[in-house]
Amino acid sequence: MSSSQLHSLGITAASLDLTEDYLPREAIDDDLLDQTDPLAAVSRLETRFYLGNMLLRDGDVNGMTHALEIRVPLLDQRLLDLTFPLPQEIRLPQHRANKYLLRQAFPELLRPALLGQSKRGFTLPIRKWMLGPLRDMCEAGLATTKSLGLLEPAGVDATWNAFLREPQGPGWSRAFALSVLGLYLGQTRATA
């Protein structure tokens, strides 16, 4: 959520003991925030917070749920030590993304069709479900979220209405998070 969206829910950076940019204080580290190389700074921040706190955790939980041992070969320490110091001109020449270095490093190991593919992710049709079979459940969760007094009800409504106006936009995840929060708090009776 943007700062203004969080503010509409009654959440401020100060109330969470975060910096003005909603970052944990430990994120403000000269090693992490290299002003001369913005790509390196973003890479370090994403590795430290998003990768470590979300992606690896989710992969591990989902792998264990299905009795799969998940390997993350591109996170080998030797590979990270080799690639992190590379300047952005080498990592993203001419602002090329889509795993440019990986594609250049091993072209003989990858089929031509793979080298030309664009990046794509795996997504569940959650937004479609939110408009269909999960709508009543989502709205019940939002009602609980609003009733607990933890967040500003008008901000919760604004988040849901923004999703309804533009279901293909990024707002679905915000509305879903608020719905799940209400469902969780309602089932656990964990009301602060």
CORCORDA-V667269 format. One record per backbone hydrogen bond with DSSP energy under -0.5 kcal/mol. NH is the residue of the N-H (numbers start at 1). CO is the residue of the C=O. E is the energy in kcal/mol with one decimal. If there is no record, write none. Layout:
BEGIN
nh=NH co=CO e=E
nh=NH co=CO e=E
END
This chain:
BEGIN
nh=6 co=2 e=-2.5
nh=7 co=3 e=-2.5
nh=8 co=4 e=-2.0
nh=9 co=5 e=-0.9
nh=9 co=6 e=-0.8
nh=10 co=7 e=-1.7
nh=11 co=6 e=-2.6
nh=12 co=10 e=-0.5
nh=16 co=12 e=-1.0
nh=16 co=13 e=-0.7
nh=17 co=14 e=-1.4
nh=18 co=13 e=-2.7
nh=19 co=23 e=-2.6
nh=22 co=19 e=-2.3
nh=27 co=24 e=-2.4
nh=28 co=24 e=-0.5
nh=28 co=25 e=-1.3
nh=29 co=27 e=-1.8
nh=32 co=29 e=-0.8
nh=33 co=29 e=-2.7
nh=34 co=32 e=-1.0
nh=35 co=33 e=-0.9
nh=37 co=34 e=-1.1
nh=41 co=37 e=-1.9
nh=42 co=38 e=-2.6
nh=43 co=39 e=-2.6
nh=44 co=40 e=-2.5
nh=45 co=41 e=-2.5
nh=46 co=42 e=-2.9
nh=47 co=43 e=-2.4
nh=48 co=44 e=-2.6
nh=49 co=45 e=-2.6
nh=50 co=45 e=-0.6
nh=51 co=46 e=-3.6
nh=52 co=47 e=-1.2
nh=53 co=49 e=-2.0
nh=54 co=50 e=-1.8
nh=55 co=50 e=-1.9
nh=56 co=51 e=-2.8
nh=58 co=54 e=-3.2
nh=59 co=55 e=-2.5
nh=60 co=56 e=-2.5
nh=61 co=57 e=-2.7
nh=62 co=58 e=-2.7
nh=63 co=59 e=-2.4
nh=64 co=60 e=-2.7
nh=65 co=61 e=-2.2
nh=66 co=62 e=-1.2
nh=67 co=64 e=-1.4
nh=68 co=63 e=-3.6
nh=70 co=68 e=-0.8
nh=75 co=72 e=-1.9
nh=76 co=73 e=-1.4
nh=80 co=76 e=-2.4
nh=81 co=77 e=-2.7
nh=82 co=78 e=-1.4
nh=83 co=79 e=-2.4
nh=84 co=80 e=-2.7
nh=86 co=83 e=-1.4
nh=90 co=87 e=-1.6
nh=91 co=87 e=-2.2
nh=92 co=88 e=-2.8
nh=93 co=90 e=-0.6
nh=95 co=92 e=-1.8
nh=96 co=93 e=-1.6
nh=97 co=95 e=-0.5
nh=103 co=99 e=-2.4
nh=104 co=100 e=-2.1
nh=105 co=101 e=-2.4
nh=106 co=102 e=-1.5
nh=107 co=104 e=-0.5
nh=109 co=106 e=-1.3
nh=110 co=106 e=-0.8
nh=110 co=107 e=-0.5
nh=114 co=111 e=-0.9
nh=115 co=111 e=-2.0
nh=116 co=112 e=-1.5
nh=117 co=114 e=-0.9
nh=123 co=121 e=-0.6
nh=126 co=124 e=-1.8
nh=129 co=125 e=-2.2
nh=130 co=126 e=-2.8
nh=131 co=127 e=-1.2
nh=132 co=128 e=-0.9
nh=134 co=129 e=-3.0
nh=135 co=129 e=-0.6
nh=135 co=132 e=-1.5
nh=138 co=134 e=-3.0
nh=139 co=135 e=-2.9
nh=140 co=136 e=-2.1
nh=141 co=137 e=-2.4
nh=142 co=138 e=-2.5
nh=143 co=139 e=-2.1
nh=144 co=140 e=-2.1
nh=145 co=141 e=-2.6
nh=146 co=142 e=-2.6
nh=147 co=143 e=-2.1
nh=148 co=144 e=-1.4
nh=149 co=146 e=-0.9
nh=150 co=145 e=-0.5
nh=151 co=145 e=-0.6
nh=152 co=9 e=-1.8
nh=155 co=8 e=-0.5
nh=155 co=152 e=-0.6
nh=156 co=152 e=-1.8
nh=157 co=153 e=-2.7
nh=158 co=154 e=-2.3
nh=159 co=155 e=-2.0
nh=160 co=156 e=-2.2
nh=161 co=157 e=-3.0
nh=162 co=158 e=-2.1
nh=163 co=159 e=-1.6
nh=164 co=160 e=-2.4
nh=165 co=161 e=-2.3
nh=166 co=162 e=-1.8
nh=169 co=166 e=-1.7
nh=172 co=169 e=-0.9
nh=173 co=170 e=-1.0
nh=174 co=170 e=-0.5
nh=175 co=171 e=-2.3
nh=176 co=172 e=-2.8
nh=177 co=173 e=-2.2
nh=178 co=174 e=-2.0
nh=179 co=175 e=-2.1
nh=180 co=176 e=-2.9
nh=181 co=177 e=-2.4
nh=182 co=178 e=-2.0
nh=183 co=179 e=-2.4
nh=184 co=180 e=-2.9
nh=185 co=181 e=-2.8
nh=186 co=182 e=-2.5
nh=187 co=183 e=-2.0
nh=188 co=184 e=-2.5
nh=189 co=185 e=-1.4
nh=190 co=185 e=-0.6
nh=191 co=189 e=-1.4
END
